[in-house]
Amino acid sequence: MPIVVRLDVMLALRKAKSKDLAHYVGITETNLSLMKSGRVKGVRFETLEKICEFLDCQPGDLLTYEPEQGA
């Protein structure tokens, strides 16, 4: 998939725990884990906003586009 989720990178840079982020955003740790692995079909802007607020970052810090080779 050409959209890469860098949520784990931002958590590490901010020295934050997934558990704390999930609680702040109001989602389960399981859903956050699915999001981190890129196995979700979409993310609500409200959720993205809360994640950015907690991590003090921009949406572009969390999502990158990396075209597939040979596509």
C-alpha positions in Angstrom: 0.0 0.0 0.0 1.5 3.3 -1.0 0.3 5.2 2.2 2.6 4.5 5.1 1.5 5.2 8.6 4.4 6.6 10.7 2.4 6.7 14.0 4.9 4.4 15.8 7.8 6.7 14.7 6.1 9.8 16.1 5.3 8.0 19.4 8.9 7.1 19.7 10.1 10.6 18.9 7.7 12.0 21.5 8.5 9.2 24.0 4.8 8.6 24.3 3.0 5.3 25.0 0.4 3.8 22.7 -1.8 3.3 25.8 -1.8 7.0 26.7 -2.5 8.0 23.2 -5.4 5.6 22.8 -6.9 6.9 26.1 -6.5 10.5 25.0 -8.0 10.0 21.6 -10.8 7.8 23.0 -10.1 4.6 21.0 -9.1 1.1 22.0 -5.5 0.1 22.1 -6.5 -2.6 19.5 -7.8 0.0 17.1 -4.7 2.1 17.6 -2.5 -1.0 16.9 -4.5 -1.6 13.7 -4.0 2.0 12.7 -0.2 1.8 13.4 0.1 -1.2 11.2 -1.8 0.4 8.4 -4.6 -2.1 8.4 -7.5 0.4 8.6 -9.5 1.6 5.6 -9.8 5.1 6.9 -9.4 7.5 9.7 -11.8 10.2 10.9 -10.5 13.7 10.8 -11.6 14.1 14.4 -9.4 11.1 15.4 -6.5 12.4 13.3 -6.9 15.8 15.0 -6.7 14.3 18.5 -3.6 12.3 17.6 -1.9 15.4 16.2 -2.9 17.3 19.3 -1.5 14.7 21.6 1.7 14.2 19.7 2.1 17.9 18.8 2.6 17.2 15.1 1.1 17.7 11.6 -0.9 15.0 9.7 1.9 14.8 7.2 4.2 13.7 10.1 2.0 10.6 10.5 1.2 9.7 6.9 3.5 9.5 3.9 3.0 8.4 0.3 5.6 6.0 -1.0 4.7 4.7 -4.5 5.0 1.0 -5.1 7.9 0.0 -7.3 7.0 -1.4 -10.7 3.3 -0.4 -10.3 
